[in-house]
Amino acid sequence: MGQYRHRKSRRCSDGHAYFLGMRLAPVVPLTFEELEAGLEDVLHSPPDDGVLEMIVARPTVDQREVLEVGRLDLTEGLVGDNWRARGSSSTPDGSADSEAQLTVMNSRLAALVAGTADHGGLAGDQLYLDLDLSPRRLPAGTRLQIGEAAVIEITAKPHRGCAKFAHRFGKEALRFVNTGEGRMLALRGRNAKVVTPGVLRSGDTVRRVPLLNG
C-alpha cells in the first residue's frame, strides 16, 4: 500500500553522502560567522502548525533511506530504522533507549549545516520538521500530531551533537549547536518517542496536541 516506498537511498560514511550508489561532494563546513548569519532563517520557523519536510530511516550504520511515506510503531519507532536493533550505551543492559526512540531536527538548520535542503538525512535524525523545536516552545512532555493520526512526545533526554556531527559538518557547526544560543534553542534537535502509531507522509502538517486539564 505504499507505506514503505523509498524516494531516495543514500549511504553516509566518513562525512560523504551517497545517492543511488554515487558519492556526492562532501559538505563544505561553514564558519561560525556564516552559521550565525543563517540563524535568522531558522528563527523564523513556525511556532505552530509546522511541516514534516523529510522522513529518514537508518537501516544500518551510516545508511540513510529517505522515505515519502513511513510508519511509526510503538515498539519499533520508525519502521525500517535500526533504533531498536542498534541499542544504546546509555541503558544498563545496552537495549534501545525508549526516551530516544526518535530524533527530530529543525529542517532549516539541517539545510544550513549541510549546505542544501536535499541533504538526505546526513545529520542522522529520522524526522526533519519545519517547526520551532526550542524547549521554550516545546517543553518535555509536549505531544505533536503528525498527519492524520501519528503522535510523538518530546522527551526530557537532551540531544547533543557528537564527534560524528563534527566530522560531517565541521567543528564550528558542532560548537554552534552545542553552546550558547544554539544549546538554548536545541538546534541539534530533540529526542522523542511514539505515543500513537500511524502513517507519516512527507509534507504532513505537524501540530501540538492540546493538554487535557485534570
ABEGO torsion letter per residue (X at the ends): XGAABBABBBBBBGGBBBBGGBBBBBBBBBBAAAAAAAAAAAAABBABGBBBABBBBBABBGBBBBBABBBBBAAAEBBGBAAAAAEBAABAAGBBBAAAABBBBBAAAAAAAAGBABAGGAAGBABBBBBBABAAABBBGBBBBBEAABBBBBBABBBBBBAAAAAAAEAAAAAAAABEAAAAAGAAEBBBBBABBEBBBBGBBBBBBBBBBX
